[in-house]
Amino acid sequence: MMPFAFDARFLAALAAQAEAALGADHPMARAAAMAAESPGPQQAAALQSALDGLSDPMRDVVMQATHRQLREDLGAIWAQLPGAAQSGGMH
C-alpha cells in the first residue's frame, strides 16, 4: 500500500459522502469521520483499509460523490492554486 496524503477538505468531503451513502454507523463512514477529526498516519491507514473493504461499485459511488463535492467547492479549487490566490487570480 502506498502512503496517501489526505487533505482536510478531502477528508471532510469523504466523511460527508460516506455518511450519506452508507450511514453514520458504517465502518467506512466512522473511519472517514475519525480521519477528518484527527488526521494522522493511524487514521489514514484505518481509512484506507475501510475504503479497500468496500465493494468496487460502492467505493466508486462514495469517491465520485466526494470528488463532485470538491470540484464544486471553489475554495477547494483555489486552495490547490496558492500562487494564483497570492497574485490576485488568473487574468
FIRO-41625 format. One record per residue: residue in three letters; y, z negated, x of N, C-alpha, C, O in turn. Coordinates in steps of 0.02 Angstrom, whole numbers, m for minus. Each point is the difference from the previous one (the first is absolute). Layout:
% FIRO-41625
["ALA",[Y,Z,X],[Y,Z,X],[Y,Z,X],[Y,Z,X]]
...
% end
This chain:
% FIRO-41625
["MET",[m59,0,42],[59,0,m42],[62,0,44],[5,m40,47]]
["MET",[41,85,m61],[62,3,37],[50,m50,m28],[3,m10,m61]]
["PRO",[36,m22,104],[52,m45,m26],[51,40,m41],[15,57,17]]
["PHE",[10,m86,m69],[48,33,m43],[60,m45,m8],[m7,m57,m22]]
["ALA",[65,81,39],[61,m39,m6],[27,8,m71],[20,55,m20]]
["PHE",[m19,m109,m17],[25,1,m69],[73,m20,0],[20,m45,37]]
["ASP",[19,77,m76],[70,m19,m7],[8,m37,m66],[m39,10,m47]]
["ALA",[90,m53,42],[9,m44,m57],[5,39,m66],[m29,m21,m51]]
["ARG",[65,76,51],[6,39,m62],[m67,29,m21],[m17,0,m59]]
["PHE",[m20,25,107],[m66,27,m15],[m45,m54,m29],[m34,12,m50]]
["LEU",[34,m71,80],[m43,m54,m24],[20,m21,m71],[m44,m12,m41]]
["ALA",[108,7,28],[23,m19,m67],[m19,53,m51],[m23,m16,m55]]
["ALA",[31,80,73],[m19,54,m46],[m75,1,m11],[m23,9,m56]]
["LEU",[m15,m18,110],[m73,0,m6],[m23,m58,m44],[m45,8,m42]]
["ALA",[74,m67,51],[m18,m57,m41],[15,13,m74],[m41,m16,m43]]
["ALA",[99,44,30],[19,14,m70],[m47,52,m31],[m21,m8,m57]]
["GLN",[5,60,93],[m42,52,m27],[m73,m22,m6],[m35,20,m47]]
["ALA",[12,m61,94],[m69,m26,m4],[m6,m45,m61],[m49,3,m37]]
["GLU",[99,m45,25],[m1,m43,m58],[2,40,m65],[m36,m15,m47]]
["ALA",[77,68,45],[5,42,m60],[m66,36,m14],[m20,6,m58]]
["ALA",[m13,18,110],[m61,40,m9],[m62,m43,m7],[m46,18,m36]]
["LEU",[44,m75,69],[m61,m39,5],[3,m68,m34],[m52,m30,m14]]
["GLY",[112,6,2],[9,m67,m27],[14,m50,56],[m23,9,56]]
["ALA",[59,m61,m72],[22,m48,49],[m57,m39,32],[6,m24,56]]
["ASP",[m63,18,m90],[m56,m38,26],[m48,40,43],[m47,m28,28]]
["HIS",[59,93,m23],[m45,41,41],[9,m17,74],[57,m11,22]]
["PRO",[m111,9,17],[6,m17,72],[49,44,38],[35,m23,44]]
["MET",[m32,87,m61],[47,45,34],[72,m19,m17],[43,m1,44]]
["ALA",[m30,m14,m107],[68,m19,m20],[20,m66,32],[57,m8,22]]
["ARG",[m104,m38,m18],[15,m65,33],[13,10,75],[46,m30,27]]
["ALA",[m87,72,5],[10,12,72],[67,33,12],[34,m17,49]]
["ALA",[m14,64,m91],[64,34,8],[57,m49,m12],[50,2,37]]
["ALA",[m56,m45,m87],[53,m49,m13],[7,m49,58],[55,m18,19]]
["MET",[m112,m4,9],[3,m46,56],[32,33,61],[39,m31,36]]
["ALA",[m56,94,m24],[29,37,57],[75,10,m10],[38,m4,48]]
["ALA",[m18,17,m110],[72,9,m14],[38,m65,9],[57,0,25]]
["GLU",[m87,m56,m44],[33,m65,6],[3,m25,71],[50,m31,21]]
["SER",[m102,44,17],[m5,m27,68],[m35,50,45],[m59,m8,15]]
["PRO",[94,60,7],[m32,52,41],[m24,m29,67],[32,m43,29]]
["GLY",[m87,69,m7],[m27,m21,64],[m67,34,12],[m25,33,m45]]
["PRO",[m3,m40,104],[m62,35,16],[m58,m18,m45],[m39,43,m19]]
["GLN",[33,m107,0],[m55,m20,m43],[7,30,m70],[m48,23,m29]]
["GLN",[109,m24,3],[12,28,m66],[m10,76,2],[m26,28,m48]]
["ALA",[47,4,102],[m9,72,6],[m74,18,1],[m21,49,m31]]
["ALA",[m19,m89,67],[m72,13,3],[m32,m11,m68],[m43,39,m21]]
["ALA",[64,m92,m14],[m28,m13,m67],[20,55,m48],[m40,22,m41]]
["LEU",[102,1,46],[23,55,m43],[m38,64,14],[m21,35,m46]]
["GLN",[12,m19,110],[m38,61,18],[m71,m4,m26],[m27,49,m26]]
["SER",[m3,m107,31],[m68,m10,m24],[m3,8,m77],[m46,31,m26]]
["ALA",[96,m58,m8],[3,7,m73],[10,72,m21],[m31,24,m47]]
["LEU",[74,12,84],[10,71,m14],[m65,39,11],[m18,43,m40]]
["ASP",[m16,m59,94],[m64,34,15],[m52,m14,m53],[m46,40,m10]]
["GLY",[51,m97,m24],[m48,m19,m51],[9,36,m67],[m44,m3,m43]]
["LEU",[101,35,35],[12,36,m63],[m39,66,1],[m13,28,53]]
["SER",[m4,m5,m112],[m30,67,m5],[54,51,20],[60,m14,m6]]
["ASP",[m82,71,30],[48,52,20],[49,17,m55],[60,4,12]]
["PRO",[m84,8,m74],[49,17,m53],[50,m56,m14],[59,13,m11]]
["MET",[m82,m76,11],[47,m55,m13],[48,m10,58],[59,m13,m11]]
["ARG",[m83,20,72],[45,m5,58],[53,55,m4],[58,m12,14]]
["ASP",[m78,72,m35],[48,55,m7],[52,m16,m53],[59,14,10]]
["VAL",[m80,m43,m66],[47,m18,m53],[52,m50,26],[60,9,m10]]
["VAL",[m84,m61,43],[46,m52,25],[46,28,54],[61,m12,m2]]
["MET",[m88,50,48],[42,26,55],[49,53,m25],[57,2,23]]
["GLN",[m79,40,m70],[47,50,m27],[58,m34,m37],[57,21,8]]
["ALA",[m73,m72,m46],[53,m36,m36],[47,m35,49],[61,m2,m10]]
["THR",[m89,m26,63],[40,m33,51],[47,49,34],[59,m13,8]]
["HIS",[m85,70,11],[41,50,33],[52,29,m48],[56,15,21]]
["ARG",[m74,m7,m84],[49,23,m49],[58,m50,m5],[58,19,m2]]
["GLN",[m74,m84,m1],[51,m51,m5],[46,3,61],[61,m5,m7]]
["LEU",[m90,13,66],[41,2,61],[42,64,5],[57,m3,22]]
["ARG",[m85,59,m42],[39,62,7],[57,3,m51],[46,40,8]]
["GLU",[m50,m81,m61],[53,m2,m49],[50,m57,14],[48,m9,m37]]
["ASP",[m59,m28,91],[43,m55,20],[46,24,55],[m19,4,59]]
["LEU",[80,13,m77],[48,27,49],[11,m47,58],[9,22,57]]
["GLY",[m9,m87,m70],[9,m48,54],[m56,3,51],[11,m8,60]]
["ALA",[m72,20,m84],[m58,6,45],[6,62,43],[m17,0,59]]
["ILE",[42,53,m88],[9,63,37],[53,m10,54],[m11,19,58]]
["TRP",[68,m48,m75],[53,m11,49],[m23,m48,54],[21,6,57]]
["ALA",[m63,m54,m74],[m25,m48,50],[m41,35,54],[m4,m25,56]]
["GLN",[m24,82,m71],[m39,38,49],[44,46,41],[m24,32,47]]
["LEU",[88,m29,m63],[48,43,36],[58,m42,25],[57,12,m21]]
["PRO",[m70,m60,65],[54,m45,20],[58,35,34],[57,m22,m7]]
["GLY",[m69,76,42],[54,36,32],[46,32,m51],[61,3,9]]
["ALA",[m90,22,m63],[40,32,m53],[43,m53,m35],[57,13,m17]]
["ALA",[m85,m71,6],[37,m53,m34],[58,m25,44],[54,m16,m26]]
["GLN",[m64,13,91],[53,m24,44],[57,51,6],[58,m19,9]]
["SER",[m75,82,m14],[51,51,9],[35,17,m65],[44,44,m1]]
["GLY",[m62,m77,m53],[33,13,m63],[m35,52,m42],[27,24,m50]]
["GLY",[m87,m6,68],[m38,47,m40],[m4,68,32],[27,13,53]]
["MET",[m62,29,m87],[m9,68,24],[54,45,m31],[18,m9,m58]]
["HIS",[6,55,97],[54,45,m26],[m27,70,m6],[37,45,m20]]
% end
